[in-house]
Amino acid sequence: MKSLLALSALIMLAPAAAFAGTPGEQFFERLSALCGKTFTGQVVEGDVADEAFRKAELVMTVAHCDARQIRIPFRVGEDRSRTWVITRLDDGRLRLKHDHRHTDGVEDELSRYGGDTLEPGTAQTQRFPVDEESKALFTRLSRTVSNTNVWALGLTDGAFTYELSRPNRLFRVAFDLSKPAPPKP
């Protein structure tokens, strides 16, 4: 019985072992340490298209964390339609997807887009070039300008950053980790 329990424990830990010590694993673990906490942020890079973001209260909550996935709802004012989903892949890389929902919870047609890390990155920064599935979605929805998107997540002791970049476009939001905010309903 003991050996069966030990084997079960090893099987459950096996996926995590593939990440031990990699920059992606370090980033994921550091982000997981923020689980349950809420932070406010502000636009630190952007253009006129981001005016609504500049005027709104920006709030992220590291709401759900398990060994494979972290879900971070991102609220822009009263708009609660966005969630960032960071997933560990079996090969040690990370995936970032954007989950967009209507107020009734129904998934928006522009949802589940993002990409996988192609390079190890660092414990502080992970970059996610747009994947083929997302390019097909953007093309189908006549948003081909997004077919060159690269997203980046940054994590230092003092800040979490979310960035979208492509030619002629840079958008970055920074969240102050030194001042957790009360969770929003």
N, C-alpha and C positions, 0 to 999 in steps of 0.2 A: 504494500500500500504506500509506504514512504517513497519508494522509487517511482511509482506512478505519479504521486504528487510532485516530486522533483522534476520529472519529465514534463508534466503539465506546466509547471512554472517556467521551465526553459523554453517551451514552445511559446508561451505568452510573452516572454521577454525577447525572443529571437528577432522580431522586427526592430526593436529598439537597439539591439546590439549592432545592427548594420550602420547605425548613425553615430555610434559612440565616438566622440572626439572630432567629428567632421564639423566644419563651419556651419553647415545647415543644421546639424544636431544642436550645436551650441546656441544658435539663434533661436531655434524652436524651443529649447529648454528655458532660455532666458525670457522669451515671450510667455511661455506657460506659467512662469512665476508671477505674472501679472494677472492671472485668472481671477475673475470676480471683481476686479477693480475698474473704475470709470475715470476717464481723463478728459479734460477740455483742451481744445486746440485752436489753431488759427492758420489761415493761408499765409505761407511765407514766400511762395513763388506762384505767379499766375498772371493772367491777363484779364481783359475786360469781360471775357466769357465767364469768369469766376466771381463776378460781383455779388451774386446771390450767396455764394459761400463766404465771402468776406463779411457780409452783413449779418449772417446767421450765427447762432451758437453752434459750434462744432463739438460733438461729444462722441467718444468711442468707449465701448465697454468690452473688455476681454471676457466675454460672457460664458463661453463653453470651451473647455479644454479636456482632451483625453490623449492617449498615447499616439494617436494618429492625426488628430485634427484640432484646430483652434478656430473658433468662430468669433468674429469681432463686429457686432453691429456698429454702424457709423451713422449717427444722427446729424442732419443738417437742419437746424431750426426744428420745426415740427415734423419734417420729412424723415420717416423711419424706414425708408424703402431699401436701404443698402446694408449688406453684410459682407465683410471680407472673410474668406474661408482659406485658411492655410493648412495644407495637408502634407504629411510625410509620405513620400513615395518609397516603394520597396528598394529602389536602387540608391537611396540616401539623399536624393534631391528633394526639393520642396516644390509645391504647386500653390499658386495663388489664383483663386477664382472669385468673381464678384456675383453675389446672389442678390438680385433685385426683385422686390415684391410690391404688389399693390397694397393699399390699405386693408383690403379684405384677405390678404395673405396669398392671393393667387400670384404665381410667378409671372413676371414681366417677360415679354418676348425677347428683350435685350437683357439676358441674364446668363450666368454660368460662363462668362468669358474671362480670359486671363492667360496664364502661361506657367511653364515650369522653369526652374533654374537650369541653366545650361552649364554654368561654371560654379565652382564651390562657393564663391562669395567669401564673406567673413562672418564672424560671430556678431558683427555690428550691421552688416548690410547684405541683403539678398536681392538679386535682380531677376525679373521674370519677363522675358521676351514673349510677345504674343504667340500663341500656339495656332496650329492649323485649324482646329475646330473653331476657335474664336474668329480667325480670318474668314472662314466660311460664313459664320453668323453675321459678321460685320458687312460682308459683301451682300448677303441676302437681304439685309436691312438697309442697304444703300448708305453705309457708314464706312466706306473703304479708307477714309482718312485714318481710321483706327488700326488698319492692317500693319502698321509699323510701330504700334505701341510697345513700350517697355515700362513695366511697373517696377518700383523698388520699394522695399520696406527697410527702414533703418531703426536701430535700437541701441541707444546708449544708456548710461545710468540716468541721464536727465531727460531724455526725449525719445518718443516714438515718431517716426515720419513715414508718411505714405506719399509716394511720388508717381506721377504719370508723365512720361516724356515720349516725344516723337519729333520729327523735324518740324521746326517752327512752333513747338508747343512744350511748355513745361508747367506742371501744376504740382505743388507740394504743400502738404499740410503737416504741421508739427504739433505734437501733443506733449504738454508738460507733465512728466512723470513724477516730479517732486511734489505735486499737489493733487493727490487723488480727489475726485469729486464724489458727491453722494450719487449712488446709482439712480438712473432715471427709470420710471416705470415702463 
